[in-house]
Amino acid sequence: MKIDDSIKKAAGLPVGAAGTAQARSARGADKTGAVSNIPASKENVSLSEEAKALSGNSGVFDAAKVEQIKAAIADGTFKVDPEKIANGLLDSAADLVRASRK
């Protein structure tokens, strides 16, 4: 029995891997076009003080300290305090646990 690939040859259907990729790409473009037709919302979003604090944009930036750290890293004298890092990780984990219980 001969297997006929007439389905692939039908008009409008892509043939082979390249055709399949083109078909997928066209479907993706259709979806994106549909989304772009949705009007933009006019709602305002604001962050709570807690969220602003978590974002790290407190406005406090010590350029001199950053330069000292960069110089220490460059000349190989920067020391990592594993105990301080571990304590910071534990504090962060405790904060996350407390936040999840609220």
C-alpha positions in Angstrom: 0.0 0.0 0.0 1.4 3.4 -1.0 1.2 6.2 1.6 0.0 9.4 -0.1 1.1 12.7 1.3 -1.6 14.6 -0.5 -2.6 16.3 2.8 0.7 18.2 2.8 0.1 19.3 -0.8 -3.4 20.7 -0.2 -3.7 24.4 -1.0 -3.2 26.7 2.0 -1.3 24.2 4.1 2.4 24.6 4.8 4.8 21.9 3.7 7.7 20.7 5.8 9.4 22.1 8.8 9.8 25.6 7.4 6.1 25.7 6.5 5.2 24.6 10.0 7.4 27.3 11.5 5.7 29.9 9.2 2.3 28.7 10.2 3.2 28.9 13.9 4.6 32.4 13.4 1.4 33.5 11.6 -0.7 32.1 14.4 1.4 34.0 17.0 1.0 37.2 14.9 -2.7 36.8 14.9 -2.8 36.5 18.7 -0.6 39.5 19.1 -2.7 41.5 16.8 -5.8 40.6 18.8 -4.2 41.7 22.0 -3.0 45.0 20.6 -6.6 45.9 19.6 -7.6 46.1 23.3 -7.7 49.7 24.5 -5.2 50.7 27.1 -6.5 51.1 30.7 -6.5 54.5 32.3 -6.0 53.1 35.8 -3.3 54.4 38.1 -1.0 52.1 40.0 0.9 53.1 43.2 3.3 51.2 45.4 2.9 51.0 49.2 5.7 52.3 51.4 6.6 48.6 52.2 6.9 47.8 48.5 9.0 50.9 47.8 11.3 49.8 50.7 11.6 46.3 49.2 12.5 47.7 45.8 15.7 49.1 47.1 15.1 52.6 45.7 15.5 54.4 49.0 17.5 57.1 47.4 20.5 56.4 49.7 23.6 55.7 47.8 27.2 56.0 49.2 29.4 56.4 46.1 32.5 56.5 48.3 31.7 53.2 49.8 31.1 51.7 46.4 34.4 52.9 45.2 36.2 51.5 48.3 34.6 48.1 47.7 35.5 48.1 44.0 39.1 49.0 44.8 39.3 46.2 47.4 37.9 43.7 44.9 40.3 44.9 42.3 43.4 44.6 44.5 42.3 41.3 46.1 41.8 42.6 49.6 38.0 42.4 49.8 37.0 40.0 52.5 33.7 38.1 52.5 32.2 37.6 56.0 30.3 34.3 55.6 28.7 34.7 59.0 27.2 38.1 58.0 25.9 36.6 54.8 24.3 33.7 56.6 22.7 36.0 59.1 21.3 38.2 56.3 19.9 35.1 54.5 18.3 33.9 57.7 16.8 37.4 58.3 15.4 37.4 54.8 13.9 34.0 55.2 12.3 35.0 58.5 10.8 38.1 56.9 9.3 35.9 54.1 7.8 33.5 56.6 6.3 36.3 58.5 4.9 37.9 55.4 3.3 34.6 54.3 1.5 34.2 57.6 -0.3 37.6 57.3 
